[in-house]
Amino acid sequence: MDIAVDVGQIKQLGELWRQAPDITREEMLRAITECDLLTQGELMQKLPRGAGGLHGAGVASTIFTEEHPLADNVIGLVASNKPEAEYLETGTRPHAVGKAGIRSIMDWVEAKIGLHGDEAEGMAYGIGWKIFHYGTRAQPVWQETYTRLLPEYRAKFEAAVQRIRDRLMGQPA
């Protein structure tokens, strides 16, 4: 998801890149890193944690950030290395759940619901049946997080532009 800015901000930022590329790159990297860490923290609170609880193997434990300063831009990324993150966000169509999936569901049933043995297995197969017939509903955690945090992202970038201006005028940032 991209952060939208108006044309006036783009012109202003372009001028700052021309005037002071190193300062602008440094401040934009700071802003994007703050945004990425904020997003990562929010996602880790909202996404499923899996059977292992707080530090379990769920999608929440797979969220990472990357920031890349380029010549005239800074790119930030908040992502997961698990395909389940996409399935969680968008939902799935009906599909078969294999033995590994049933084992994962069984682990979840044991940890979250407290059933064990045959009861946990029976519930896991029941959930697998439901997925086979109905799929899974979308849980757009990423989109909701982005939408909720958008005002904070904008404020961080506006603050970065102000810090650039202050540094160009010799004031402490």
NORKAJO-V635619 format. One record per backbone hydrogen bond with DSSP energy under -0.5 kcal/mol. NH is the residue of the N-H (numbers start at 0). CO is the residue of the C=O. E is the energy in kcal/mol with one decimal. If there is no record, write none. Layout:
nh:co:e
NH:CO:E
NH:CO:E
This chain:
nh:co:e
3:1:-0.6
9:5:-1.8
10:6:-2.6
11:7:-2.3
12:8:-2.8
13:9:-2.7
14:10:-2.1
15:11:-2.0
16:12:-2.4
17:13:-1.8
18:14:-2.5
19:15:-2.9
23:19:-2.7
24:20:-2.7
25:21:-2.3
26:22:-2.6
27:23:-2.7
28:24:-2.4
29:25:-2.0
30:26:-2.2
31:27:-2.8
32:28:-2.3
33:29:-2.3
34:30:-2.4
35:31:-2.7
36:32:-2.7
37:33:-2.3
38:34:-2.6
39:35:-3.0
40:36:-2.4
41:37:-2.2
42:38:-2.9
43:39:-2.6
44:40:-1.2
45:41:-1.5
46:42:-3.1
52:49:-1.2
54:51:-0.7
55:52:-2.2
57:48:-1.9
59:47:-2.4
60:57:-1.1
61:58:-2.1
62:59:-1.0
63:78:-2.7
65:76:-2.1
67:74:-3.1
69:72:-3.4
74:67:-2.5
76:65:-2.6
78:63:-2.5
80:61:-0.7
84:81:-1.5
85:82:-0.8
86:82:-1.6
87:83:-2.8
88:84:-2.1
89:85:-2.8
90:86:-2.2
91:135:-1.7
94:130:-1.1
97:95:-0.6
101:97:-2.5
102:98:-2.4
103:99:-2.1
104:100:-2.7
105:101:-2.7
106:102:-2.4
107:103:-2.1
108:104:-2.9
109:105:-2.5
110:106:-2.4
111:107:-3.4
112:107:-0.6
112:108:-1.9
113:108:-1.5
114:108:-1.0
118:115:-1.2
119:115:-0.6
120:116:-2.4
121:117:-2.8
122:118:-2.3
123:119:-2.5
124:120:-2.5
125:121:-2.0
126:122:-2.6
127:123:-2.6
128:124:-2.5
129:125:-2.0
130:126:-2.4
131:127:-2.4
132:128:-2.0
133:129:-3.2
134:129:-0.6
134:130:-1.6
135:91:-1.3
138:87:-2.7
140:138:-3.1
143:139:-2.5
144:140:-2.4
145:141:-2.7
146:142:-2.7
147:143:-2.4
148:144:-2.3
149:145:-1.3
151:148:-0.8
152:148:-2.3
153:149:-2.5
154:150:-2.2
155:151:-2.3
156:152:-2.2
157:153:-2.6
158:154:-2.4
159:155:-1.8
160:156:-2.2
161:157:-2.1
162:158:-2.4
163:159:-2.2
164:160:-2.3
165:161:-2.7
166:162:-2.5
167:163:-2.3
168:164:-1.6
169:166:-1.2
170:165:-3.0
